Amino acid sequence: INATNCTFEYDGKAHNIAVETMVGDKVEYRVDGGDWSSSLNIVNAGEYPVYVRLTRKNYHTYETATPIMLTITKKVVSGTIVAKTISYGDSLPTSYKVNYSGFVGTDDASVFSGDIIFTASAKNSLTLGTYSVSGDTSGHVADNYTLALADGTLEITKRVLKVVADSKSINFGDPLPTLTISYEGFAPGEGVDDLDKAPVAVCGYTQGGTAGKYEITVSGGESEHYHFVYEKGTLTVAKDN
């Protein structure tokens, strides 16, 4: 029987071993331990030892003494770790989205089981910058696919710090009260003392000024790690009863 070992890449289609035949020949196959069949229709990746039986129209029968190997290799799909951005002081991510490409037919990422273990070159989020992210795919497996995963990036940016000028109320003739500032968004464990320069609140009111409302503004903060978002307050000077 003229047939040799053959290898295919998984493509979702059924495969048989090619056998050289003459008109009227009948070819049958069986996987080691199975029954004879006119077609193997092997689809999934793996190594299959196949015996071949050929019956000529004169009824002479020939059968391979040793199996012929039909091999279907896993298809390589590509994956890219999607870039992620976090703020100074955040916890480092443990998971990332992966974009896949190269599946056969309607297959998608759901064919994989097990997790990808992601590792960023950043040791913490206390130094701003862009870091590489790699993924260990040894536990992320599929019957018919292997994943070639490209590295992604993790960007650590300044943390948004909301700085609010607290509103105040006084009576006509009172002096300008002590202006205070509220903060929202410090990294865990940090406060005003961790800023390079603290913001300052100012108001145009002077003692004896007319009753009404005065704008309190805040500005002047400096920090390597924080992006300041300022919010005005109001000083309300009540009329003298």
N, C-alpha and C positions, 0 to 999 in steps of 0.2 A: 504494500500500500504506500503510495507516494504522498506522504503528509509529514509535515515537520512542526516543531514547536512554534507557537505564534504568540505575539504580544500586542495588545491593544490598550489604548488609554480609555478610561471610562468616558462614555459619551451618551449614556442612557439608552443605547441600542443593544439588541441581542447579537451575540457573536457565536460563530461556530468555527471549527477547524476546517480549513480548506483541504479538500482531497481531490487528487487528479482522478477523473473518472472517464469511462467510455459510455457511449450511448447504451442505455438499457441497464446500467449499473444501479444498484440500490445501496445507499450508504446509510449506516446506522452508527449511533454514538452512545456511549454511556460513560458517565463520570464514575470513577472508582467506587464500587459498592452500589451503584444504581442500576436501573433497568435500561435496556436498549431503547433508543428513540431515534426517529428520523431527523430530529433537530435538537440541539442543545439549548438554544435560546438563553445563553448565559449573559447576564446583564451586569451584575455587580462585580466590583473589584475583588480580586483574589487570584489564587493559583489553583487551577483545576486539572487533575490528571485524567485524561480522557482516552478511552479505548475506542478504536474505530473498527467497524466490521463492514466489509464490502462484499456484496453478492453480485456476481456477474449473471448475465441473462442465461448462461449455460448452467446456472445454479452452483457454480464453484464459489466457495466462500473463503474469504481471507480476513484474518483478524490480527491486529497488532498485538505482539507478545508483551510489549511494555507500553506504558501510557505515554501519550503525547501531551505536552504541557500547554494548556491554554491559560495565558496570563492576562488579566485585565488590571492595569495599574490605576492607582488613584489619580484623579485629575487635580492639578494644582490650581487653586483659586487665589486671587490676590486680595489682600486686605490692607487697609491704611487706617492707622489710629487717628481719629479726628482730633484736631488741636483743641485744647481747652485753656481757658483763662480763669485764674483765681486772683483774689486780692491778698495783699500783705496780711499775714496773721491767720489766714484761713487754714483749715486742715488740708493736707495733701490728698488729692483724689485717689481712691482705690479702684475706680472703674472708669472706663472711657468707652465712647462709642466707636465702633469699627465699621468702615464702609467696605463691603465685599464686592467683588466682580469676578465673572468667569464661570458662573454656575451653568449647568446644563438644564435646558427646559424650564420648568417651573420651580426647580430647586432654589432654595435660598438659605440664609444663615441658620435657619431652624434645623437644618440637617446636622449641625454640630452639637455635640453635648460636652459638658464640662466647661470650666471657666478658663479664660485667658488671665494670667497673672501679670499685672502691669507694674512696671518699675520706672520711676522718674529719676533723672540724675540729680534733681533737687533733694536735699536732705530735709529741708523744712521750707516754710514760706516767708522767711525773714530776710531774704536777699532777693531784690527785684531782678528780673531778667527772664530769658527764654531758655528752657531746659528740654533735653530730649526725653522721650518716653518710649520704652521698649516693652514688648510683650512676650511672655513665655507661653508658647502654644502647645507644649507637650501634653497637656491635659485637655486640650480642646480638639476633639476627634470626631470624625465622620466616617461612615462606611466606605464612601466613594470619593472622598476629597481629602486633600491636605491643604493647609493654609500657609501661604507665604506672606508674612506680615511685615509691612514697612513701618518704621518708627514714626512717631508723632511728636508733638511739642506741647509743653506746658509753659504758659506765660504767667509770671507773677507780676502783677501791676500794683500801683498805688491803691491804697484803700480809701474809699470815699468817707470823709468825715463831715457830718452835718454840724454846722456851727450856728447856733441860734442866739440872737440878742434877746434876753429876757425882757418882756414888757413890764412896765412899772406904772404906778399911779401915785400922784402926790396932790396936795392942795395948793391953791394959788399962794405964792409967796414962799413956798418951801424951797430949800436948796435942791440942787440936782442930787438925786439919790445915787448910791453906789451902783454902778452898772455891772450886771452879772451876765455870764454866758453859759448856755447849756450845750452839751455835746452829745452826739449820737453816732456810733459807728466805730469806736475805738476797738482795736484788736484785743483779744482776751488778755487781761492782766496789764493793759496799758492805760495811760491817762494823759492829762495835760503836760505833766513833767517829761513825757517822752517826745514832745514836739521840739523841734529845733528853735522855734519861736512861737509863743502863744499869741493867738489873735487878741485884738483889743476892740472894745466897744466904745463908741462915742455918740454924743447927742448934742444938738445945737441949742438946747435949752440952757438959759442962765437964770439964776434966781431973780425973781421979780418979773420974769417974762409973762406974756399974756397967757390966759387959760386956753386950753385946746390940746391938740395932739402933736407930738413931735416924734420924728423918725429917729430910731436908734439903729445905727449901722455897726457892723462888725467886719473887721478885715485885718490883714497883716500877718496871718499865720504862715509859718514856714515849716516844712518837713520833707525829709527824703522819702518818707513812706506813706504820706497821706495827701489826698487831693481834697482841698477844702471847698465845701459848698456852703455859702453864707446865706443866712435868713435874717431879715430885719425884724426889729421889735418896735414897740410904740410906747412912748411916754405920754401918759394922759395927765394933764394938769387941770384939776377940777376948779370951777369958778368959786370965788369967795362968797360964802353965803352971808 
